[in-house]
Amino acid sequence: MTDLFSNAAEIMLVGMGAVLAFLLLLIAAMMLMAKLIPQPEPTTSRQSATAQGSTTTGDNVPPKVVAAISAAVHRYRSTNQNHKK
């Protein structure tokens, strides 16, 4: 019975050691890659409409739809102004 427990403990320790070694190797590889591979610079090609100063409404949205949505938002905000906290 004692031999069975010692075999089980040995297998458990070998397995845990293998997992620990793999995780340490993985962490080392990720740290090395973080230093070797440069991070991409953020792209600023798409600017917001307010930053450009234009009033573009999108690619496929007709101006009448934009006007209707703006009117609906304005009416909602004006009628529900007293519900804000």
N, C-alpha and C positions, 0 to 999 in steps of 0.2 A: 504494500500500500504506500509506503514511504517512497519507494522507487517511482511509483506512478506520479506522486505529487512533485517530486524533483524533476521528472521529465516535463510535466506540465509547466512548472515554473521556468524551466530552461527555454521551452518553446515560447512562452509568453515574453520573457526578457529578450530573446532574439528578435521576435516580431516587433516589440516596442522599440528596440534599438534600430531596427531597419526603418521603421516609420520616422523616428527622430532624425536619423541620418538623411533620409529623403527630404524631410521638411527643411532641415538646415541647408542642404544643397539647393533646394528650390529658392529659399530666401537669399542665399548668396548669389545665385544666378540672376534673380530679379534686381538685386542691388547693383550688380555689375551692368546689367542691361540699362538700368536707369541712368548710370553714369556715361555709358558709351553712346546711347542713342539720344540725339537731341530732341527736345520737345518741340512740336510744331508751333509756329507763331500764330496767334489768332488772326483770322482774316477779317478785314473790315471792308470788304467789297460791297456788302449790302448794308446800306445806311437807311435809317428810318426816314419816312417822308417829312417829318418835322425837322430833322437835322439838315435835309437838303433844301428845305423851304418850299417844296412843291406840294401840291395837293392831289397827287395821283390817287386814284381810287382802286387800283388793283388791275389785274390783267383782263378779267372777263366780267367785271361788275359794272352794269350801266349806271350812269349818273342819277337816274330817277330812283333806282333802288337805294343808292347811297343817301339820297335826300329823304326817302321814306324812312329809312332806318334812323337817320339823324333826328328826324321829327319825332319818331316814336321814343327814342331815348330821351330827348328833351322833355317830352310830355310826361314820361314816367318819372323823371327826376323832379319835375316841378310839382307833380301831384303827390309824390311820396317823400317830399322834403321833410315833413314833420315827423316821419317815422325813424329818421336817423338819430343815432345816439352819439 
